[in-house]
């Protein structure tokens, strides 16, 4: 059985890592009190090199955008932490014969840096990053590519675990996958079909999948 996982705020605490990095960056540059919120707001959902063209101008920085991006990639990777129990849960799935994949939007260098820093990368049979394949969730092509990178087909049956109702859950549902939504205390989005399972975190989703076999 194939299980696909979103990365940010599903397997790892992206929000916490971003805040930690932004706090240290602002302190190192001696920027004003409002700078941290400006950075976090700009990068809250996703970060790309082009964002640092904007932040460089807004914050009055002298560093080149490329240098700022590399500093961000290195710093956020160091701040990345996987949620408690996630590694052990993924290892249990692998031991039971599951095929595991990452299906994430974002730039390849930062997403792979976070996987490497947390040690999660080797647990997956395939890693699909939108910036590397040219297709973003919720596009069917993204899920199809994620399965192919794992050496599998969506038609054989799969789960998708993620925190976004629109990109993870709705995209996976349309692609024919079973869905486990990492709610994080939120209510479901009105107007979208409900996921198959609502869980507090990825570890609980892993337990549900193991029990469903």
C-alpha positions as CSV (number, residue, x, y, z in Angstrom):
1,X,0.0,0.0,0.0
2,X,1.2,3.5,-0.8
3,X,1.1,6.4,1.7
4,X,1.9,9.9,0.6
5,X,2.6,12.6,3.2
6,X,2.7,16.4,2.9
7,X,5.8,17.8,4.6
8,X,5.2,21.2,6.1
9,X,3.0,21.3,9.3
10,X,2.3,17.6,8.7
11,X,5.6,15.8,9.3
12,X,7.6,18.8,10.4
13,X,6.7,21.9,12.4
14,X,7.3,24.5,9.6
15,X,5.5,27.3,11.5
16,X,7.7,26.9,14.5
17,X,10.9,26.6,12.4
18,X,10.1,29.7,10.4
19,X,9.4,31.8,13.6
20,X,12.7,30.6,15.2
21,X,14.6,31.5,12.1
22,X,13.0,34.9,11.6
23,X,13.6,35.8,15.2
24,X,17.3,35.0,14.9
25,X,17.6,36.8,11.6
26,X,16.0,40.0,12.9
27,X,18.3,39.9,15.9
28,X,21.4,39.3,13.8
29,X,20.5,42.3,11.5
30,X,19.4,44.5,14.3
31,X,16.1,45.2,12.5
32,X,13.1,46.8,14.0
33,X,10.5,45.1,16.1
34,X,8.0,44.8,13.2
35,X,10.5,43.0,10.9
36,X,9.8,39.5,12.4
37,X,6.1,39.7,11.6
38,X,6.8,41.1,8.1
39,X,9.0,38.1,7.4
40,X,6.7,35.5,8.8
41,X,3.7,37.0,7.0
42,X,5.5,36.9,3.7
43,X,6.8,33.4,4.1
44,X,3.9,31.9,6.1
45,X,2.5,29.7,3.4
46,X,5.5,29.0,1.2
47,X,8.9,30.6,0.4
48,X,10.7,31.0,-2.9
49,X,13.8,32.9,-3.9
50,X,11.6,35.7,-5.4
51,X,10.2,36.4,-1.9
52,X,13.6,37.7,-0.9
53,X,13.7,40.3,-3.6
54,X,10.6,41.7,-1.9
55,X,11.9,41.3,1.7
56,X,15.3,42.9,0.7
57,X,13.5,46.0,-0.4
58,X,11.0,46.2,2.4
59,X,13.5,45.6,5.1
60,X,16.3,47.8,3.6
61,X,18.8,45.0,3.4
62,X,22.1,45.2,1.5
63,X,22.5,41.4,1.0
64,X,21.7,40.1,-2.5
65,X,18.4,38.1,-2.8
66,X,20.3,34.9,-3.7
67,X,22.4,35.2,-0.5
68,X,19.3,35.9,1.6
69,X,17.7,32.8,0.1
70,X,20.7,30.6,0.9
71,X,20.8,31.9,4.4
72,X,17.1,31.1,4.8
73,X,17.5,27.6,3.4
74,X,20.4,26.8,5.8
75,X,18.8,28.5,8.8
76,X,15.3,27.0,8.4
77,X,16.8,23.5,7.8
78,X,18.7,23.8,11.1
79,X,15.5,24.9,12.8
80,X,13.3,22.1,11.3
81,X,11.9,19.6,13.8
82,X,9.7,16.6,13.0
83,X,6.6,16.2,15.2
84,X,7.0,13.7,18.1
85,X,6.6,10.1,17.1
86,X,6.6,10.7,13.4
87,X,9.9,9.0,12.7
88,X,9.0,5.9,14.6
89,X,5.6,5.8,13.0
90,X,7.1,6.0,9.5
91,X,9.6,3.3,10.4
92,X,6.7,1.0,11.5
93,X,4.9,1.5,8.2
94,X,8.0,0.6,6.3
95,X,8.6,-2.5,8.4
96,X,5.1,-3.6,7.5
97,X,5.7,-3.3,3.8
98,X,4.2,0.1,3.1
99,X,5.6,2.3,0.3
100,X,6.1,5.8,1.5
101,X,6.3,9.1,-0.4
102,X,6.5,12.8,0.2
103,X,4.1,15.0,-1.9
104,X,4.9,18.6,-1.1
105,X,4.7,22.0,-2.7
106,X,7.7,24.3,-2.6
107,X,11.2,24.8,-3.9
108,X,13.4,21.7,-4.1
109,X,16.4,23.0,-2.2
110,X,14.6,24.0,0.9
111,X,12.2,21.0,1.1
112,X,15.1,18.6,0.6
113,X,17.2,20.5,3.1
114,X,14.5,20.1,5.8
115,X,14.2,16.3,5.0
116,X,17.9,15.9,5.3
117,X,18.2,18.0,8.5
118,X,15.4,16.0,10.3
119,X,16.8,12.7,9.0
120,X,13.4,11.8,7.5
121,X,14.6,11.6,3.9
122,X,15.9,8.0,3.8
123,X,12.5,6.7,5.1
124,X,10.8,7.5,1.8
125,X,10.8,5.6,-1.4
126,X,10.1,8.8,-3.4
127,X,10.1,12.5,-2.8
128,X,8.0,14.7,-5.0
129,X,8.5,18.5,-4.8
130,X,6.4,20.8,-6.9
131,X,9.3,23.0,-7.8
132,X,11.2,20.1,-9.3
133,X,8.3,18.6,-11.4
134,X,6.4,21.7,-12.5
135,X,3.1,20.6,-11.0
136,X,1.7,21.9,-7.6
137,X,-0.9,20.2,-5.4
138,X,-3.9,20.0,-5.9
139,X,-3.1,19.1,-9.5
140,X,-3.6,15.5,-10.4
141,X,-0.2,15.5,-12.1
142,X,1.5,16.1,-8.7
143,X,-0.1,13.1,-7.1
144,X,0.5,10.9,-10.2
145,X,4.2,12.0,-10.2
146,X,4.5,11.3,-6.4
147,X,3.3,7.8,-6.9
148,X,5.5,7.2,-9.9
149,X,8.6,8.4,-8.0
150,X,7.7,5.7,-5.4
151,X,7.5,3.1,-8.1
152,X,3.7,2.8,-7.7
153,X,0.4,3.7,-9.4
154,X,-2.5,5.7,-7.9
155,X,-4.9,3.1,-9.3
156,X,-3.4,0.5,-6.9
157,X,-4.8,2.5,-4.0
158,X,-3.1,5.0,-1.7
159,X,-3.5,7.4,1.3
160,X,-2.7,11.1,1.5
161,X,-1.9,12.7,4.8
162,X,-1.8,16.5,5.0
163,X,-2.9,19.6,6.7
164,X,-4.3,21.6,3.8
165,X,-8.0,21.1,3.0
166,X,-7.6,22.5,-0.5
167,X,-4.3,21.3,-1.8
168,X,-3.8,18.0,0.2
169,X,-7.3,16.7,0.9
170,X,-9.3,17.9,-2.1
171,X,-6.5,17.3,-4.5
172,X,-6.0,13.8,-3.2
173,X,-9.8,13.0,-3.2
174,X,-10.1,14.0,-6.8
175,X,-7.1,11.8,-7.6
176,X,-8.9,8.9,-6.0
177,X,-6.8,8.6,-2.8
178,X,-8.1,8.0,0.7
179,X,-7.5,11.1,2.8
180,X,-6.4,11.8,6.4
181,X,-6.6,15.5,7.4
182,X,-4.2,16.8,10.1
183,X,-6.6,19.2,11.7
184,X,-4.3,20.8,14.3
185,X,-7.4,22.0,16.3
186,X,-9.1,23.6,13.2
187,X,-12.6,23.1,11.9
188,X,-13.1,21.6,8.5
189,X,-13.4,24.1,5.6
190,X,-17.0,24.7,4.6
191,X,-17.9,23.8,1.0
192,X,-15.4,21.0,0.5
193,X,-16.2,17.2,0.8
194,X,-15.0,16.0,4.2
195,X,-11.9,13.8,4.4
196,X,-12.1,10.1,5.1
197,X,-10.3,10.7,8.5
198,X,-9.7,13.7,10.7
199,X,-6.7,13.3,13.0
200,X,-4.7,15.5,15.4
201,X,-1.4,14.8,13.8
202,X,0.5,12.5,11.3
203,X,1.2,10.0,14.0
204,X,-2.5,9.4,14.6
205,X,-3.0,9.1,10.8
206,X,-0.3,6.4,10.7
207,X,-2.1,4.5,13.4
208,X,-5.4,4.7,11.4
209,X,-3.7,3.5,8.3
210,X,-2.1,0.6,10.0
211,X,-5.3,-0.5,11.5
212,X,-7.2,-0.2,8.2
213,X,-5.1,-2.8,6.4
